[in-house]
């Protein structure tokens, strides 16, 4: 059985002289409507995005569990402010 990757990205958004903001992006459950062609609403129940390939490949944007693109999964963004205290004595 092949090991799958859950996508979690950390990016530095803004940096100033006093603090730094780190942004963590995680992709949750799939929200793709599979019954849109017949006028209904049905999701497949995929609970979390799992990358279908390694980082930087085209397969990394496709979910290994449900097969749809990463954009159909709910995006959760956490921002963390890292403060640095500079004391000049």
Beta strands, then each sheet from edge to edge (+ up, - down):
strand 1: 5-6
strand 2: 8-15
strand 3: 19-30
strand 4: 50-51
strand 5: 73-83
sheet 1: 1+ 4-
sheet 2: 2+ 3- 5+
end
